[in-house]
């Protein structure tokens, strides 16, 4: 059984700002997250991006004219305003913000914004002087008071050569804001609404000296994908991760750490949780002593310095220990290079967790650090081998299984 996400439909209104040239990239990013996108292009927006570009990318007609007989026949502006789950005004020029605040409806964008009962998010983009002008600030304050979400502009260089606030955030940041909006909605009505779920991810780095450490090849991709998949279903997700190069998923509480002991402190200090999923490749051992200065090699034939290793905290076993704060479901991950099912089954019993997700991370599989995974789900009653698929699809499938288990 798999949980199907509710439709996420975005009506993108492109205003007349030079930042409109980023609209095609934003459109692509929203679609990559599974969102349906339709576009409205204002007269000002048409000076910077063409209807053909947005139509080719969206696969949908681009709406430009309030009095278009064809558009009104196929999907009138009232129906279009009802179609959207979110109206995204991006970029929102100073003029468009003023017209929104004044309730003007003499073009398609204005009429849609008056007719819609969907939430509205505006992304201002303009010259710093225009942004700081009292009229613009008053319009933004009025719109926010009426319930419009305002994604604040960033500070940086502008096309006009000036520097300051008013620059539109990058498309990936706007995409994240839209994702966070939908995930917040799911926290109220999704199948995992009200559930607190912990996900650990990535490697840990155990320092030898100020510049060297012991680590492993974990990229954190599976854990980050799982955190996103659970948030899509409405869970309140806390993601605790070791050092990775991945951006934190939108709408997720992200806590960064470096060592196993730091990860343990964050995990145990932020509970209790309904579900704990330990995908992190926590180092089993750490150097007993961390040198205060870089360990120097003074000669070509210097003997390697002795390194004494001591055990790290066993976070999975600690979470699995019976007690009032034990999560209802504790899931571990087992990265193996041989006898995958046998070793993972023994690990589940030894740690005391409920499920183990095992995979073969031998170099020839390309799984550790790669985009795909092939796992075995081991429970007390069953061993289930899943086909090779993307890590995002593994995350969705496991999130759906967790949802079913919690509902039983």
MARVEX-63361 format. One line per 8 residues: number of its first residue (from 1); their letters; for each residue z, y, x of C-alpha. Coordinates in steps of 0.001 Angstrom, whole numbers. Example, Ala and Ser with C-alpha at 12.3 -4.5 7.8 and 13.67 -1.06 7.14 Angstrom:
2
1	as	7800/-4500/12300 | 7140/-1060/13670
//
This chain:
408
1	xxxxxxxx	0/0/0 | -801/3491/1309 | 358/6860/136 | -2486/9178/-837 | -1947/12821/-19 | -2396/15228/-2920 | -5533/17385/-2814 | -5223/20338/-474
9	xxxxxxxx	-7806/22906/-1512 | -8137/26200/348 | -10147/29168/-904 | -10977/31122/2246 | -11707/34821/1651 | -13316/36337/4743 | -12759/40087/5017 | -14521/42798/6990
17	xxxxxxxx	-12975/42666/10445 | -14504/41768/13788 | -12046/38856/13752 | -14263/37307/11044 | -16249/35697/13849 | -13333/33224/14136 | -13690/32122/10501 | -16113/29238/11246
25	xxxxxxxx	-13678/27763/13768 | -10802/28094/11301 | -12914/26414/8625 | -13629/23514/10973 | -9936/23092/11844 | -8854/23076/8193 | -11439/20438/7337 | -10328/18326/10294
33	xxxxxxxx	-6900/18171/8613 | -8501/16767/5453 | -8519/19998/3456 | -11248/20975/1016 | -12455/24499/1772 | -14606/26880/-252 | -15533/30306/1082 | -15763/33787/-391
41	xxxxxxxx	-17470/36299/1876 | -16853/39994/1261 | -19492/42629/1939 | -17598/43638/5058 | -17269/40050/6177 | -21037/39587/5941 | -21444/42110/8742 | -19839/39659/11169
49	xxxxxxxx	-20599/36141/9870 | -23449/34867/7701 | -23161/32946/4435 | -25449/30270/5928 | -22971/29563/8737 | -20055/29055/6363 | -22162/27052/3936 | -23431/24731/6664
57	xxxxxxxx	-19896/24061/7886 | -18201/23739/4503 | -20998/21862/2749 | -20356/24127/-252 | -22078/27239/-1607 | -20610/30452/-242 | -19615/32929/-2929 | -20414/36599/-2320
65	xxxxxxxx	-21277/38343/-5573 | -19029/38939/-8558 | -22040/39335/-10862 | -24136/36423/-9587 | -25563/34638/-12627 | -25983/31392/-10689 | -22444/31431/-9324 | -20950/32286/-12707
73	xxxxxxxx	-22914/29467/-14315 | -21922/26842/-11717 | -18309/27895/-11115 | -17220/31182/-12566 | -14851/33355/-10585 | -11997/32404/-12930 | -12621/28691/-12402 | -12906/29244/-8654
81	xxxxxxxx	-9543/31010/-8624 | -7988/28048/-10477 | -9522/25495/-8090 | -7517/26589/-5069 | -4127/25210/-4037 | -3934/28118/-1570 | -5917/31352/-1310 | -6236/32275/2368
89	xxxxxxxx	-7368/35860/3048 | -8493/35751/6662 | -9137/38115/8199 | -7475/40657/5923 | -8741/44090/6975 | -6775/47266/6292 | -9193/48033/3472 | -8810/44593/1894
97	xxxxxxxx	-5005/44774/2096 | -5106/48181/395 | -7350/46871/-2361 | -5095/43846/-2852 | -2060/46115/-3140 | -3885/48390/-5594 | -5111/45505/-7744 | -8762/46526/-7460
105	xxxxxxxx	-11188/44003/-8913 | -14603/45570/-8379 | -15832/42740/-6148 | -15515/38966/-6155 | -12585/38821/-3716 | -10563/41354/-5702 | -11261/39640/-9026 | -10281/36252/-7610
113	xxxxxxxx	-7039/37574/-6184 | -6103/39036/-9566 | -7130/35931/-11493 | -5538/33265/-9329 | -2162/31713/-9996 | -2229/29902/-6636 | -112/31024/-3662 | -1817/33626/-1456
121	xxxxxxxx	-1569/33887/2334 | -2981/36944/4103 | -3793/37191/7815 | -4125/40870/8791 | -6526/41853/11576 | -7296/45429/12562 | -6927/48139/15185 | -3349/48725/16315
129	xxxxxxxx	-3325/52283/14928 | -4524/51060/11548 | -1897/48310/11528 | 919/50707/12410 | -160/53360/9888 | 2488/53897/7173 | -77/53211/4440 | -878/49770/5833
137	xxxxxxxx	2785/48934/6368 | 3570/50016/2792 | 743/47841/1444 | 1926/44832/3447 | 5503/45323/2253 | 4353/45581/-1369 | 2247/42424/-1096 | 5126/40524/500
145	xxxxxxxx	7407/41694/-2308 | 4915/40247/-4785 | 5042/36868/-3060 | 2035/37043/-746 | 2737/35264/2548 | 1873/37532/5463 | 1008/35870/8761 | 1954/38590/11200
153	xxxxxxxx	-737/39731/13669 | -231/39180/17357 | -171/41664/20205 | -3059/41683/22654 | -6380/43205/23732 | -8765/44221/20951 | -12524/44496/20586 | -12208/48290/20565
161	xxxxxxxx	-10634/48227/24013 | -7105/49106/22872 | -4051/46888/23253 | -1279/46259/20763 | -302/44623/17479 | -3044/43954/14940 | -4893/41116/16668 | -5541/38120/14416
169	xxxxxxxx	-3704/34934/15476 | -5865/32205/16934 | -7495/29809/14414 | -5290/26899/15543 | -2161/28946/14778 | -3500/29891/11353 | -4322/26242/10693 | -748/25342/11612
177	xxxxxxxx	596/27974/9218 | -1511/26494/6401 | -360/22973/7295 | 3265/24120/7329 | 2751/25659/3869 | 1455/22410/2384 | 4121/20329/4116 | 6809/22624/2776
185	xxxxxxxx	5406/22056/-706 | 5596/18306/-114 | 9263/18695/810 | 9808/19576/-2847 | 7609/16969/-4517 | 6252/14472/-1957 | 7160/10767/-1883 | 9523/11361/1062
193	xxxxxxxx	11035/14582/-296 | 14710/14799/559 | 14519/12237/3387 | 15639/13228/6878 | 13700/11339/9521 | 14097/11328/13291 | 11164/10630/15610 | 11525/10428/19376
201	xxxxxxxx	8409/10685/21518 | 6995/11021/25006 | 8412/9963/28349 | 11601/11071/30041 | 11680/12522/33545 | 14591/11444/35717 | 14927/13785/38703 | 15187/12570/42289
209	xxxxxxxx	15385/16098/43672 | 14278/19548/42465 | 10564/18641/42743 | 10339/14856/42215 | 11204/12579/39325 | 10807/9044/37954 | 8613/8860/34856 | 6028/6776/32976
217	xxxxxxxx	2558/7279/31510 | 3524/7925/27884 | 1529/10811/26359 | 3637/11181/23202 | 547/11038/20977 | 1787/8205/18743 | 5145/9834/18099 | 3609/13253/17400
225	xxxxxxxx	1085/11697/15004 | 3897/9868/13228 | 5962/13055/12875 | 2945/14791/11314 | 2213/11872/8986 | 5802/11761/7716 | 5847/15533/7194 | 2640/15217/5152
233	xxxxxxxx	4585/12977/2763 | 7413/15474/2383 | 9999/14242/4870 | 12202/16672/6764 | 11238/15555/10268 | 13093/16188/13508 | 10908/15409/16519 | 12737/15006/19829
241	xxxxxxxx	10308/14756/22721 | 10314/14451/26456 | 7800/16394/28573 | 4305/16244/27039 | 1269/18512/26828 | 973/18349/23025 | 1634/21212/20594 | 4483/20622/18164
249	xxxxxxxx	3254/19516/14712 | 3370/22254/12085 | 6293/22133/9672 | 8378/19855/11911 | 11662/20656/13683 | 10774/20237/17342 | 13388/19719/20052 | 12239/19428/23667
257	xxxxxxxx	14119/17642/26415 | 13497/16203/29856 | 15919/13397/30673 | 17223/10402/28738 | 20704/11900/28597 | 19317/15136/27165 | 17369/13148/24565 | 20491/11191/23638
265	xxxxxxxx	22470/14407/23132 | 19789/15905/20859 | 19390/12699/18847 | 23105/12165/18285 | 23808/15840/17715 | 21290/16428/14926 | 21958/13556/12525 | 22622/11882/10265
273	xxxxxxxx	19155/10612/9393 | 17798/8326/6690 | 15272/6840/9110 | 15100/6838/12922 | 11873/5935/14732 | 12095/5632/18504 | 8592/5842/19919 | 9782/7548/23129
281	xxxxxxxx	9306/5646/26379 | 12800/6365/27644 | 13360/5518/31316 | 15671/2509/31559 | 17190/3770/34816 | 17758/7033/36644 | 18694/7854/40236 | 22452/7728/40659
289	xxxxxxxx	22393/11007/42586 | 19980/13926/42314 | 19477/15659/45631 | 20257/19362/45516 | 17344/20178/47803 | 13925/18636/48298 | 14218/15369/50234 | 12402/16081/53488
297	xxxxxxxx	10217/13852/55573 | 10667/14976/59174 | 8551/12423/61009 | 5449/10305/60447 | 7453/7081/60604 | 10579/8114/58726 | 12102/5312/56707 | 12098/5898/52950
305	xxxxxxxx	15497/7131/51790 | 17495/4600/49770 | 17581/5283/46035 | 20289/3707/43908 | 19406/3425/40214 | 21880/3348/37323 | 21251/2556/33636 | 20314/5314/31227
313	xxxxxxxx	21795/5548/27719 | 20217/3086/25283 | 19322/5434/22438 | 17729/2775/20215 | 20730/457/20491 | 23119/3328/19838 | 21244/4358/16696 | 21219/724/15545
321	xxxxxxxx	24985/264/15858 | 26584/-342/12480 | 28634/2513/11132 | 28724/5187/8425 | 26105/7339/10172 | 23628/4550/10955 | 20197/5356/9492 | 19152/3085/6662
329	xxxxxxxx	16093/2070/8655 | 15881/2045/12458 | 12490/1358/14030 | 11923/780/17718 | 8733/632/19760 | 8072/-1948/22445 | 5440/-1296/25095 | 4658/-4659/26689
337	xxxxxxxx	2206/-5988/29262 | 2677/-9712/28528 | 4020/-11997/25782 | 3971/-9042/23411 | 5328/-10727/20276 | 7938/-12819/22076 | 9296/-9944/24157 | 9276/-7510/21240
345	xxxxxxxx	11023/-9987/18918 | 13743/-10486/21518 | 14066/-6714/21912 | 14529/-6221/18160 | 17336/-8759/18114 | 18941/-7398/21280 | 18881/-3771/20156 | 19880/-4467/16572
353	xxxxxxxx	17131/-2372/15023 | 15421/-3259/11750 | 11749/-3142/12782 | 9895/-3169/16077 | 6373/-1842/16550 | 4944/-3575/19622 | 1761/-3016/21594 | 56/-4208/24756
361	xxxxxxxx	-109/-1308/27203 | -1757/-3194/30055 | -4133/-844/31936 | -7247/-2593/30605 | -6281/-1798/26988 | -6458/1985/27516 | -3678/2405/24958 | -1029/4236/26984
369	xxxxxxxx	-2324/7800/27164 | -5360/6957/24991 | -6323/7978/21450 | -6164/4485/19898 | -3483/1873/19414 | -3245/-1776/18399 | 196/-2744/17208 | 2227/-5605/15834
377	xxxxxxxx	4865/-4785/13216 | 7834/-7142/13580 | 10480/-7260/10853 | 13252/-9803/10226 | 10920/-11704/7891 | 7418/-11172/9191 | 5089/-10574/12125 | 2109/-8485/11078
385	xxxxxxxx	-765/-7771/13463 | -2699/-4594/12756 | -6291/-4021/13914 | -7075/-1471/16590 | -7294/2009/15088 | -6624/5628/15961 | -3032/6606/16606 | -3281/8970/13624
393	xxxxxxxx	-4210/6031/11379 | -1383/3904/12806 | 961/6769/11963 | -321/7047/8394 | -25/3308/7838 | 3493/3124/9222 | 4554/6210/7237 | 3252/4541/4076
401	xxxxxxxx	5196/1342/4852 | 8371/3355/5387 | 7808/5136/2078 | 7459/1838/222 | 10553/383/1916 | 12689/3392/1004 | 11582/3213/-2632 | 12521/-447/-3054
//
